[in-house]
């Protein structure tokens, strides 16, 4: 692997850092538990509508992806449960490419919706700031 940044070979200094970071990542097939900072329950802690919108947009950036990572298939006990789980695992492997295609498209749509909401929020903040400045100017000019 060769790492080039701004036209310079950075394999020597960045390669070791990247390799060490990747070694620290979890290797299990189960998804990691989301940290408290990404919990939707944080929305309850907001005091104003502006804080709520800011927190909602922050959470949407982390949550607008659908994944098709391997997962543990729930099963019933006994031979029938084991057979059913094996059958489901085989089906998942056979049809995963279709899921990947669908989730790629859905992720694009989710990403666009998230960015649209962010844009609307930024536009709302700009308009609100302009209105506040205009009101302040009018209050200063009033006798």
Backbone as a printed PyTorch tensor [residue, N CA C, xyz], in Angstrom:
tensor([[[  0.8520,  -1.1750,   0.0000],
         [  0.0000,   0.0000,   0.0000],
         [  0.8940,   1.2330,   0.0000]],

        [[  0.5250,   2.2020,  -0.8180],
         [  1.2650,   3.4460,  -0.8930],
         [  0.3100,   4.5800,  -0.5770]],

        [[  0.7130,   5.4870,   0.3150],
         [ -0.1210,   6.6110,   0.7130],
         [  0.5100,   7.8870,   0.1580]],

        [[ -0.2590,   8.5890,  -0.6670],
         [  0.2140,   9.8320,  -1.2630],
         [ -0.7190,  10.9420,  -0.8160]],

        [[ -0.1600,  11.9850,  -0.2110],
         [ -0.9470,  13.1320,   0.2350],
         [ -0.2860,  14.3910,  -0.3100]],

        [[ -1.0580,  15.2100,  -1.0170],
         [ -0.5560,  16.4490,  -1.6120],
         [  0.6560,  16.1800,  -2.4970]],

        [[  0.6400,  15.0560,  -3.2120],
         [  1.7060,  14.7270,  -4.1420],
         [  2.9670,  14.1880,  -3.5080]],

        [[  2.9700,  13.9570,  -2.1880],
         [  4.1530,  13.4540,  -1.4910],
         [  3.8810,  12.0560,  -0.9620]],

        [[  4.8870,  11.2010,  -1.0410],
         [  4.7640,   9.8420,  -0.5150],
         [  4.8210,   9.9090,   1.0080]],

        [[  3.7030,   9.5510,   1.6550],
         [  3.6220,   9.6160,   3.1240],
         [  3.4700,   8.2200,   3.7170]],

        [[  3.8510,   7.1880,   2.9760],
         [  3.6930,   5.8110,   3.4290],
         [  4.4610,   5.5610,   4.7220]],

        [[  5.6530,   6.0800,   4.8280],
         [  6.4980,   5.8070,   5.9940],
         [  5.9030,   6.3570,   7.2790]],

        [[  5.4460,   7.6030,   7.2590],
         [  4.9700,   8.1910,   8.5140],
         [  3.4960,   7.9200,   8.7920]],

        [[  2.6480,   7.8760,   7.7690],
         [  1.2190,   7.6390,   8.0030],
         [  0.8510,   6.1610,   8.0100]],

        [[  1.6010,   5.3410,   7.2880],
         [  1.2710,   3.9200,   7.1860],
         [  1.2340,   3.2240,   8.5310]],

        [[  2.2360,   3.4850,   9.3790],
         [  2.2820,   2.8550,  10.7070],
         [  1.1160,   3.3230,  11.5740]],

        [[  0.7840,   4.6150,  11.4880],
         [ -0.3300,   5.1360,  12.2820],
         [ -1.6470,   4.4850,  11.8620]],

        [[ -1.8680,   4.3820,  10.5730],
         [ -3.1020,   3.7890,  10.0700],
         [ -3.1860,   2.3170,  10.4520]],

        [[ -2.0830,   1.5930,  10.3040],
         [ -2.0720,   0.1700,  10.6600],
         [ -2.3790,  -0.0180,  12.1450]],

        [[ -1.8240,   0.8370,  13.0040],
         [ -2.0850,   0.7330,  14.4430],
         [ -3.5430,   1.0380,  14.7580]],

        [[ -4.1040,   2.0250,  14.0940],
         [ -5.5150,   2.3670,  14.3030],
         [ -6.4180,   1.2090,  13.9050]],

        [[ -6.1270,   0.5890,  12.7780],
         [ -6.9410,  -0.5280,  12.2990],
         [ -6.8280,  -1.7180,  13.2330]],

        [[ -5.6530,  -1.9470,  13.7920],
         [ -5.4780,  -3.0690,  14.7380],
         [ -6.3470,  -2.8930,  15.9770]],

        [[ -6.6610,  -1.6690,  16.3460],
         [ -7.4710,  -1.4070,  17.5390],
         [ -8.9650,  -1.5690,  17.2880]],

        [[ -9.3820,  -1.6440,  16.0360],
         [-10.7960,  -1.7860,  15.7280],
         [-11.3060,  -3.1480,  16.1590]],

        [[-12.5780,  -3.2530,  16.5700],
         [-13.1330,  -4.5530,  16.9490],
         [-13.1960,  -5.4780,  15.7360]],

        [[-13.0110,  -6.7800,  15.9850],
         [-12.9750,  -7.7310,  14.8820],
         [-14.1710,  -8.6710,  14.8720]],

        [[-15.0220,  -8.6190,  15.8620],
         [-16.1730,  -9.5020,  15.9130],
         [-17.1970,  -9.1530,  14.8450]],

        [[-18.1050, -10.0830,  14.6020],
         [-19.1430,  -9.8390,  13.6030],
         [-20.3180,  -9.0520,  14.1670]],

        [[-20.4140,  -8.9790,  15.4660],
         [-21.5150,  -8.2310,  16.0680],
         [-21.1870,  -6.7420,  16.0460]],

        [[-22.1890,  -5.9170,  15.7640],
         [-21.9220,  -4.4790,  15.7580],
         [-21.6180,  -3.9850,  17.1640]],

        [[-20.7470,  -3.0080,  17.2540],
         [-20.3960,  -2.4400,  18.5500],
         [-21.5780,  -1.6470,  19.0930]],

        [[-21.6720,  -1.5420,  20.3900],
         [-22.7200,  -0.7580,  21.0210],
         [-22.4160,   0.7190,  20.7740]],

        [[-23.4440,   1.4580,  20.4040],
         [-23.2400,   2.8720,  20.1400],
         [-22.9090,   3.6070,  21.4300]],

        [[-21.9940,   4.5430,  21.3680],
         [-21.6710,   5.3210,  22.5590],
         [-22.8330,   6.2360,  22.9570]],

        [[-22.8140,   6.6690,  24.1890],
         [-23.8750,   7.5220,  24.7300],
         [-24.0330,   8.8010,  23.9140]],

        [[-22.9390,   9.3080,  23.3570],
         [-22.9960,  10.5570,  22.5890],
         [-23.8420,  10.4210,  21.3250]],

        [[-24.1060,   9.1930,  20.8640],
         [-24.8850,   8.9840,  19.6500],
         [-26.2960,   8.4880,  19.9340]],

        [[-26.6960,   8.4950,  21.1870],
         [-28.0190,   8.0110,  21.5610],
         [-29.0790,   9.0690,  21.2550]],

        [[-30.2090,   8.6160,  20.7230],
         [-31.3180,   9.5280,  20.4450],
         [-31.9240,  10.0820,  21.7340]],

        [[-31.6300,   9.4560,  22.8580],
         [-32.1430,   9.9530,  24.1420],
         [-31.5410,  11.3160,  24.4930]],

        [[-30.4530,  11.6780,  23.8400],
         [-29.8540,  12.9970,  24.0830],
         [-30.7940,  14.1180,  23.6410]],

        [[-31.7290,  13.7980,  22.7650],
         [-32.6790,  14.8230,  22.3190],
         [-33.5760,  15.2850,  23.4650]],

        [[-33.7970,  14.4120,  24.4490],
         [-34.6140,  14.7880,  25.6060],
         [-33.9180,  15.8210,  26.4800]],

        [[-32.6130,  15.9080,  26.3820],
         [-31.8480,  16.8060,  27.2430],
         [-31.7500,  18.2200,  26.6800]],

        [[-32.2870,  18.4550,  25.5000],
         [-32.2060,  19.7800,  24.9090],
         [-33.2600,  20.6920,  25.5280]],

        [[-32.8950,  21.9650,  25.6730],
         [-33.7850,  22.9120,  26.3360],
         [-34.5490,  23.7880,  25.3480]],

        [[-33.9640,  24.0290,  24.1830],
         [-34.6120,  24.9140,  23.2200],
         [-34.7850,  24.1950,  21.8830]],

        [[-35.5950,  24.8010,  21.0410],
         [-35.8050,  24.2250,  19.7140],
         [-34.5150,  24.2570,  18.8920]],

        [[-33.7400,  25.3160,  19.0400],
         [-32.4780,  25.4260,  18.2970],
         [-31.5060,  24.3190,  18.7130]],

        [[-31.4110,  24.0590,  20.0220],
         [-30.5470,  22.9680,  20.5000],
         [-31.0390,  21.6250,  19.9790]],

        [[-32.3530,  21.4380,  19.9810],
         [-32.9350,  20.1920,  19.4900],
         [-32.5710,  19.9600,  18.0290]],

        [[-32.7510,  20.9970,  17.1950],
         [-32.4370,  20.8680,  15.7750],
         [-30.9510,  20.6060,  15.5480]],

        [[-30.1080,  21.2850,  16.2910],
         [-28.6620,  21.0820,  16.1480],
         [-28.2890,  19.6610,  16.5320]],

        [[-28.8240,  19.1760,  17.6370],
         [-28.5250,  17.8090,  18.0880],
         [-29.1030,  16.7710,  17.1270]],

        [[-30.3100,  17.0140,  16.6350],
         [-30.9330,  16.0950,  15.6860],
         [-30.0910,  15.9630,  14.4190]],

        [[-29.6400,  17.0790,  13.8820],
         [-28.8020,  17.0350,  12.6830],
         [-27.4760,  16.3330,  12.9530]],

        [[-26.9090,  16.5420,  14.1300],
         [-25.6590,  15.8640,  14.4770],
         [-25.8620,  14.3470,  14.5300]],

        [[-26.9660,  13.9250,  15.1270],
         [-27.2530,  12.4940,  15.2140],
         [-27.5730,  11.8970,  13.8390]],

        [[-28.2610,  12.6590,  13.0000],
         [-28.5840,  12.1550,  11.6690],
         [-27.3350,  11.8650,  10.8490]],

        [[-26.2970,  12.6580,  11.0300],
         [-25.0540,  12.4160,  10.2970],
         [-24.4770,  11.0460,  10.6250]],

        [[-24.6660,  10.5940,  11.8500],
         [-24.1430,   9.2870,  12.2580],
         [-25.0890,   8.1470,  11.9100]],

        [[-26.3620,   8.4560,  11.7740],
         [-27.3610,   7.3980,  11.6480],
         [-28.0150,   7.2930,  10.2770]],

        [[-27.4870,   7.9590,   9.2530],
         [-28.1790,   7.9180,   7.9700],
         [-27.7070,   6.7830,   7.0700]],

        [[-27.0020,   5.8250,   7.6160],
         [-26.5150,   4.6900,   6.8350],
         [-27.2060,   3.3910,   7.2300]],

        [[-27.5100,   2.5950,   6.2210],
         [-28.0000,   1.2420,   6.4190],
         [-26.8170,   0.3320,   6.0930]],

        [[-26.6130,  -0.7150,   6.8690],
         [-25.4930,  -1.6080,   6.5610],
         [-25.9840,  -3.0330,   6.3350]],

        [[-25.1330,  -3.8170,   5.7270],
         [-25.4300,  -5.2320,   5.4920],
         [-24.3430,  -6.0930,   6.1160]],

        [[-23.8340,  -5.6450,   7.2410],
         [-22.7950,  -6.4070,   7.9210],
         [-23.3510,  -7.7450,   8.4040]],

        [[-22.4890,  -8.7440,   8.5150],
         [-22.9690, -10.0250,   9.0430],
         [-23.5200,  -9.8530,  10.4610]],

        [[-24.4880, -10.6450,  10.7900],
         [-25.1090, -10.5590,  12.1060],
         [-25.4590, -11.9600,  12.5860]],

        [[-25.6950, -12.0520,  13.8660],
         [-26.0720, -13.3330,  14.4540],
         [-27.5590, -13.5650,  14.2090]],

        [[-27.8800, -14.6570,  13.5480],
         [-29.2720, -14.9560,  13.2190],
         [-29.9390, -15.5910,  14.4380]],

        [[-31.0390, -15.0160,  14.9130],
         [-31.7340, -15.6210,  16.0400],
         [-32.2890, -16.9900,  15.6420]],

        [[-32.2410, -17.8970,  16.5900],
         [-32.7230, -19.2440,  16.2550],
         [-33.4520, -19.8640,  17.4250]],

        [[-34.2810, -20.8130,  17.0820],
         [-34.9910, -21.5760,  18.1040],
         [-34.0800, -22.7050,  18.5690]],

        [[-34.3340, -23.2290,  19.7480],
         [-33.5040, -24.3350,  20.2280],
         [-33.7840, -25.6280,  19.4570]],

        [[-32.8350, -26.5130,  19.4870],
         [-33.0210, -27.8380,  18.8900],
         [-32.5420, -27.9290,  17.4600]],

        [[-32.8070, -29.1290,  16.8830],
         [-32.3390, -29.3990,  15.5220],
         [-33.0400, -28.5350,  14.4820]],

        [[-34.3360, -28.3480,  14.6610],
         [-35.0890, -27.5380,  13.7050],
         [-34.5580, -26.1050,  13.7120]],

        [[-34.2660, -25.5670,  14.8820],
         [-33.7140, -24.2200,  14.9830],
         [-32.3520, -24.1180,  14.3180]],

        [[-31.4950, -25.1170,  14.5280],
         [-30.1690, -25.1130,  13.9070],
         [-30.2800, -25.2110,  12.3930]],

        [[-31.1710, -26.0760,  11.9190],
         [-31.3610, -26.2380,  10.4850],
         [-31.9110, -24.9550,   9.8520]],

        [[-32.8700, -24.3470,  10.5150],
         [-33.4520, -23.1020,  10.0120],
         [-32.4100, -21.9900,   9.9780]],

        [[-31.6000, -21.8810,  11.0380],
         [-30.5690, -20.8470,  11.0820],
         [-29.5370, -21.0600,   9.9830]],

        [[-29.1580, -22.3080,   9.7330],
         [-28.2110, -22.6090,   8.6550],
         [-28.8110, -22.2350,   7.3010]],

        [[-30.0640, -22.5760,   7.0960],
         [-30.7470, -22.2350,   5.8480],
         [-30.7970, -20.7160,   5.6510]],

        [[-31.1220, -19.9790,   6.7060],
         [-31.1800, -18.5190,   6.6230],
         [-29.8040, -17.9270,   6.3250]],

        [[-28.7550, -18.4990,   6.9180],
         [-27.3970, -18.0130,   6.6680],
         [-27.0050, -18.2320,   5.2060]],

        [[-27.3670, -19.3820,   4.6470],
         [-27.0690, -19.6550,   3.2380],
         [-27.8360, -18.6840,   2.3470]],

        [[-29.1080, -18.4690,   2.6530],
         [-29.8980, -17.5110,   1.8720],
         [-29.3010, -16.1110,   1.9450]],

        [[-28.8630, -15.7260,   3.1330],
         [-28.2620, -14.3990,   3.2990],
         [-27.0180, -14.2620,   2.4200]],

        [[-26.1850, -15.2900,   2.3890],
         [-24.9820, -15.2320,   1.5490],
         [-25.3400, -15.1890,   0.0680]],

        [[-26.3840, -15.9140,  -0.3360],
         [-26.7870, -15.9240,  -1.7360],
         [-27.3590, -14.5830,  -2.1940]],

        [[-28.1410, -13.9410,  -1.3460],
         [-28.8370, -12.7260,  -1.7450],
         [-28.2140, -11.4460,  -1.2130]],

        [[-27.0680, -11.5460,  -0.5820],
         [-26.4740, -10.3530,   0.0120],
         [-26.1240,  -9.3130,  -1.0430]],

        [[-25.6940,  -9.7450,  -2.2160],
         [-25.3380,  -8.7750,  -3.2480],
         [-26.5340,  -7.8970,  -3.6040]],

        [[-27.7500,  -8.4740,  -3.5740],
         [-28.9420,  -7.6720,  -3.8440],
         [-29.1820,  -6.6640,  -2.7150]],

        [[-28.9700,  -7.1160,  -1.4870],
         [-29.1200,  -6.2110,  -0.3430],
         [-28.1110,  -5.0730,  -0.4310]],

        [[-26.8770,  -5.3970,  -0.8410],
         [-25.8490,  -4.3640,  -0.9570],
         [-26.2400,  -3.3090,  -1.9900]],

        [[-26.7950,  -3.7500,  -3.1090],
         [-27.2340,  -2.7960,  -4.1440],
         [-28.3470,  -1.9020,  -3.6090]],

        [[-29.3100,  -2.4910,  -2.9390],
         [-30.4450,  -1.7310,  -2.4230],
         [-29.9930,  -0.7760,  -1.3230]],

        [[-29.1540,  -1.2550,  -0.4120],
         [-28.7090,  -0.3860,   0.6830],
         [-27.8260,   0.7420,   0.1800]],

        [[-27.0480,   0.5050,  -0.8820],
         [-26.2480,   1.5870,  -1.4540],
         [-27.1650,   2.7110,  -1.9170]],

        [[-28.2160,   2.3560,  -2.6240],
         [-29.1600,   3.3720,  -3.0960],
         [-29.8720,   4.0530,  -1.9350]],

        [[-30.2670,   3.2670,  -0.9540],
         [-30.9600,   3.8510,   0.2000],
         [-30.0350,   4.7830,   0.9690]],

        [[-28.7600,   4.4170,   1.0870],
         [-27.7990,   5.2830,   1.7680],
         [-27.6360,   6.6070,   1.0320]],

        [[-27.6510,   6.5660,  -0.2930],
         [-27.5770,   7.8130,  -1.0600],
         [-28.7820,   8.6980,  -0.7650]],

        [[-29.9600,   8.1030,  -0.7380],
         [-31.1740,   8.8660,  -0.4580],
         [-31.1270,   9.4260,   0.9590]],

        [[-30.7550,   8.6040,   1.9310],
         [-30.6700,   9.0680,   3.3150],
         [-29.6630,  10.2030,   3.4520]],

        [[-28.5280,  10.0670,   2.7780],
         [-27.4900,  11.0980,   2.8300],
         [-28.0180,  12.4100,   2.2500]],

        [[-28.7290,  12.3250,   1.1290],
         [-29.2890,  13.5330,   0.5290],
         [-30.3170,  14.2000,   1.4440]],

        [[-31.1570,  13.4010,   2.0870],
         [-32.1320,  13.9760,   3.0140],
         [-31.4420,  14.6510,   4.2010]],

        [[-30.4220,  14.0180,   4.7180],
         [-29.6920,  14.6090,   5.8380],
         [-29.0590,  15.9270,   5.4290]],

        [[-28.4080,  15.9440,   4.2760],
         [-27.7650,  17.1790,   3.8100],
         [-28.8060,  18.2540,   3.5100]],

        [[-29.9750,  17.8630,   3.0060],
         [-31.0400,  18.8320,   2.7480],
         [-31.5090,  19.4700,   4.0470]],

        [[-31.6870,  18.6530,   5.0720],
         [-32.0870,  19.1980,   6.3760],
         [-31.0200,  20.1310,   6.9290]],

        [[-29.7520,  19.7540,   6.7760],
         [-28.6690,  20.6270,   7.2400],
         [-28.6930,  21.9580,   6.4960]],

        [[-28.8940,  21.8970,   5.1820],
         [-28.9430,  23.1180,   4.3850],
         [-30.1010,  24.0040,   4.8280]],

        [[-31.2760,  23.4100,   5.0230],
         [-32.4310,  24.1920,   5.4720],
         [-32.1770,  24.8180,   6.8330]],

        [[-31.5250,  24.0770,   7.7150],
         [-31.2150,  24.6050,   9.0440],
         [-30.2370,  25.7830,   8.9390]],

        [[-29.2250,  25.6500,   8.1100],
         [-28.2660,  26.7430,   7.9320],
         [-28.9480,  27.9690,   7.3330]],

        [[-29.8300,  27.7490,   6.3620],
         [-30.5450,  28.8580,   5.7500],
         [-31.4570,  29.5300,   6.7820]],

        [[-32.1180,  28.7310,   7.5980],
         [-32.9720,  29.2620,   8.6660],
         [-32.1430,  30.1110,   9.6340]],

        [[-30.9720,  29.6250,  10.0050],
         [-30.1090,  30.3730,  10.9210],
         [-29.6440,  31.6910,  10.2910]],

        [[-29.3040,  31.6700,   9.0050],
         [-28.8860,  32.9040,   8.3240],
         [-30.0280,  33.9230,   8.2820]],

        [[-31.2210,  33.4550,   7.9170],
         [-32.3660,  34.3570,   7.8560],
         [-32.7030,  34.9140,   9.2290]],

        [[-32.6100,  34.0830,  10.2430],
         [-32.8830,  34.5410,  11.6030],
         [-31.8610,  35.5810,  12.0380]],

        [[-30.5970,  35.3540,  11.7090],
         [-29.5560,  36.3310,  12.0360],
         [-29.7830,  37.6520,  11.3230]],

        [[-30.1750,  37.5840,  10.0320],
         [-30.4690,  38.8070,   9.2840],
         [-31.6400,  39.5630,   9.9080]],

        [[-32.6860,  38.8530,  10.2740],
         [-33.8450,  39.5060,  10.9020],
         [-33.4750,  40.1460,  12.2350]],

        [[-32.6510,  39.4680,  13.0030],
         [-32.2250,  40.0530,  14.2900],
         [-31.4120,  41.3270,  14.0750]],

        [[-30.5330,  41.3080,  13.0590],
         [-29.7580,  42.5190,  12.7600],
         [-30.6700,  43.6560,  12.3020]],

        [[-31.6430,  43.3410,  11.4780],
         [-32.5660,  44.3800,  11.0060],
         [-33.3790,  44.9660,  12.1560]],

        [[-33.8190,  44.1020,  13.0600],
         [-34.5740,  44.5910,  14.2210],
         [-33.6940,  45.4740,  15.0920]],

        [[-32.4440,  45.0630,  15.3010],
         [-31.5200,  45.8730,  16.1020],
         [-31.2870,  47.2290,  15.4420]],

        [[-31.1340,  47.2420,  14.1130],
         [-30.9580,  48.5140,  13.4040],
         [-32.1840,  49.4000,  13.5500]],

        [[-33.3730,  48.8000,  13.4160],
         [-34.6090,  49.5870,  13.5570],
         [-34.7700,  50.1060,  14.9710]],

        [[-34.3880,  49.3270,  15.9680],
         [-34.4870,  49.8040,  17.3540],
         [-33.5310,  50.9300,  17.6250]],

        [[-32.3570,  50.9170,  16.9850],
         [-31.3950,  52.0110,  17.1710],
         [-31.8670,  53.2940,  16.4840]],

        [[-32.5340,  53.1510,  15.3530],
         [-33.0080,  54.3170,  14.6130],
         [-34.2790,  54.9190,  15.1940]],

        [[-35.0230,  54.1330,  15.9520],
         [-36.2860,  54.6260,  16.5240],
         [-36.0050,  55.6930,  17.5710]],

        [[-36.8140,  56.8090,  17.5470],
         [-36.6090,  57.8790,  18.5430],
         [-37.0200,  57.5270,  19.9300]]])
